[in-house]
Amino acid sequence: MIGLVFGRATTNHFNFAVNPSNIPKFGEFVVTENRDGEIVLGVVKEISNLNKLIEDDHFSFEYLLKHVGFSKTLIEMNDIVVATARVLGVVENGDIRPNRVPVKPSSEVRLAEDELLKEIFRCDENSIVVGNLLARESVEVGLNVKELVLRHFAILSVTGGGKSNTACVIMDQIVRKFNGTVVLIDPHGEYVHFTFSDGSCKKRRVLPVGIRPETLEPWEFASLLGVSRDANVQRLHLERMFTTAKYEGYSGRDFVERVLELAENWIEVAEENGEVEFADYKGRRKVARLTRQRDLDSLLRVRDYIIRFQSNYEDLLTNEDTLANMRTGYLNVVNLSGFDENQMRIIVAYLLRNILKGRIRYIRGYTEFKRNCPIIEAPVLIIIEEGHIFAPKNDDSEVVRWLSRIAREGRKFGVGIGIISQRPKKINDDILSQCNTKIILRIVEPNDQRYVQQASEQISEDLLNDIASLGKGEAVIVGSAVKLPVAVKIRKYPDGYYGGGDIDVVEEWRKVGEKSEVFKDLDLIV
Ligand SMILES: Nc1ncnc2c1ncn2[C@@H]1O[C@H](COP(=O)(O)OP(=O)(O)OP(=O)(O)O)[C@@H](O)[C@H]1O
């Protein structure tokens, strides 16, 4: 026993006097009883010296001497230490349920047994071991994979807080322990050399990045070019050019070149009010239609969209298909380094749409789409680094629309998202609030803290205080993947197994300096 409950004890908090020789740490887990005799789990949230024993708590000195082991001198010295604990709930068969009865005054307080905590923070065959309790290193903390993936998650912290390390710990186990499929959107090419914790890379694929325009839906091609959703006449012309180029068998850059050729050809014909021929919307046969001068304006706009797209995004157009190169049971890295943010968003919108629609079709029995996107045969977790690029606030672009749709519907079709960001308040609030599990490493900016708190009702004021005081690699985890909010020391992923390590500037400069020393004479010779 480490102490005795005294003073005001409620369903949510209780104070206990502790023996100064056995003071529990901040964040330590303790158990006591409520008035119904049920075991209540609490976490120490504050420890203070009480230089005066509270007289009105029907304590007799003899009782404290006998039960709490305070020595007479301590009591005479009035050096009593008081801890305040927040009630986490009633413990029942390894589960935690809300506590509805106040904690019983004078009941004994004990450190929670490791076994009990291991049962609560389960590391079983359905969970990922993400780290250890911050307050009890001997207890591992598991994340329930089904909840983590299907109800989505977010990893949030300041730069250098340990986001990528945490993502690696998760991805490593999802692929190696569960043979899961992960698609990793990697804007900075940080994971191209990702190595699994067993030192292997065989289940990692770095994909060629590109879009085969002919595999798009006509409306998607129009959106890709930037044609606004309500420009119906322009979209109609573009759709006819699209289906014609597809009917004629063009692909990649030649496909877009052919669409441009058709646009220019139709402009000339329209000037003469002539007839144009195009493939019908099913792409089965060619039909002819009269084109008039009144179509010129929209045809000229369509041509401008195509020319602009070619000059801005031609390097996106390949005959390589990112989707077709993905594999089930692999970490599929989409390395977007070198693309600008607009290009990245176009590619990610294309991938999100095809993965979600592919999973919907597959689950409904239309398996032919598997040829274009093999990974749709099993649930897919899409992890998005720098999530604020792809899910910015106040933005209704394609990528945000598809991310929102997956956040809302993905659970039914086995598509989960994991968003990683150091700018939480820049993330679309609807998408962030749908990320049920939040792994929050150090966040110091008060607005970011508030924003994260608003996105998850489980973050209480004292959890918010914990977040501001977290060290590197330490996290508060809330959400359905854990049984209760918990402070965790995240497992350290082996250095060099991903790009996350900080560049050793001094070492790099030293090496270059050494090299130039060696070649100094050579320069003279040259
Ligand atoms: N759990 C941990 N234990 C110990 N060290 C850690 C832990 N997590 C991360 N680190 C160290 O902190 C540094 C930054 O880690 P990491 O790259 O994961 O942070 P980050 O938040 O992704 O940074 P950035 O925002 O720059 O991508 C690395 O040197 C890493 O080794």
The ligand as an SDF file (V2000), in Angstrom:
LIG
                    3D

 31 33  0  0  0  0  0  0  0  0999 V2000
   10.7160    7.0190  -29.8760 N   0  0  0  0  0  0  0  0  0  0  0  0
   11.8990    7.6180  -30.0250 C   0  0  0  0  0  0  0  0  0  0  0  0
   12.8910    7.3800  -29.1440 N   0  0  0  0  0  0  0  0  0  0  0  0
   14.0800    7.9740  -29.2990 C   0  0  0  0  0  0  0  0  0  0  0  0
   14.4150    8.8230  -30.3040 N   0  0  0  0  0  0  0  0  0  0  0  0
   13.4490    9.1000  -31.2060 C   0  0  0  0  0  0  0  0  0  0  0  0
   12.1480    8.5170  -31.1200 C   0  0  0  0  0  0  0  0  0  0  0  0
   11.4130    8.9650  -32.1620 N   0  0  0  0  0  0  0  0  0  0  0  0
   12.2160    9.7880  -32.8750 C   0  0  0  0  0  0  0  0  0  0  0  0
   13.4410    9.8690  -32.3050 N   0  0  0  0  0  0  0  0  0  0  0  0
   14.5930   10.6400  -32.8270 C   0  0  0  0  0  0  0  0  0  0  0  0
   14.1760   11.9930  -33.0540 O   0  0  0  0  0  0  0  0  0  0  0  0
   14.6700   12.4750  -34.3250 C   0  0  0  0  0  0  0  0  0  0  0  0
   13.4910   12.9220  -35.1760 C   0  0  0  0  0  0  0  0  0  0  0  0
   12.6510   11.7670  -35.3670 O   0  0  0  0  0  0  0  0  0  0  0  0
   11.5980   11.7820  -36.5790 P   0  0  0  0  0  0  0  0  0  0  0  0
   12.2880   12.0410  -37.8650 O   0  0  0  0  0  0  0  0  0  0  0  0
   10.7650   10.5760  -36.4330 O   0  0  0  0  0  0  0  0  0  0  0  0
   10.7650   13.0930  -36.1980 O   0  0  0  0  0  0  0  0  0  0  0  0
    9.6850   13.7920  -37.1330 P   0  0  0  0  0  0  0  0  0  0  0  0
    8.6610   14.3750  -36.2440 O   0  0  0  0  0  0  0  0  0  0  0  0
    9.2210   12.8730  -38.1900 O   0  0  0  0  0  0  0  0  0  0  0  0
   10.5790   14.9350  -37.7840 O   0  0  0  0  0  0  0  0  0  0  0  0
   10.1820   15.7260  -39.1160 P   0  0  0  0  0  0  0  0  0  0  0  0
    8.9940   16.5560  -38.7820 O   0  0  0  0  0  0  0  0  0  0  0  0
   11.4120   16.5420  -39.3860 O   0  0  0  0  0  0  0  0  0  0  0  0
    9.9290   14.6910  -40.1740 O   0  0  0  0  0  0  0  0  0  0  0  0
   15.4090   11.3190  -34.9820 C   0  0  0  0  0  0  0  0  0  0  0  0
   16.8050   11.5300  -34.7720 O   0  0  0  0  0  0  0  0  0  0  0  0
   14.9660   10.1010  -34.2220 C   0  0  0  0  0  0  0  0  0  0  0  0
   16.0330    9.1750  -34.1040 O   0  0  0  0  0  0  0  0  0  0  0  0
  1  2  1  0
  2  3  1  0
  2  7  2  0
  3  4  2  0
  4  5  1  0
  5  6  2  0
  6  7  1  0
  6 10  1  0
  7  8  1  0
  8  9  2  0
  9 10  1  0
 10 11  1  0
 11 12  1  0
 11 30  1  0
 12 13  1  0
 13 14  1  0
 13 28  1  0
 14 15  1  0
 15 16  1  0
 16 17  2  0
 16 18  1  0
 16 19  1  0
 19 20  1  0
 20 21  2  0
 20 22  1  0
 20 23  1  0
 23 24  1  0
 24 25  2  0
 24 26  1  0
 24 27  1  0
 28 29  1  0
 28 30  1  0
 30 31  1  0
M  END
$$$$
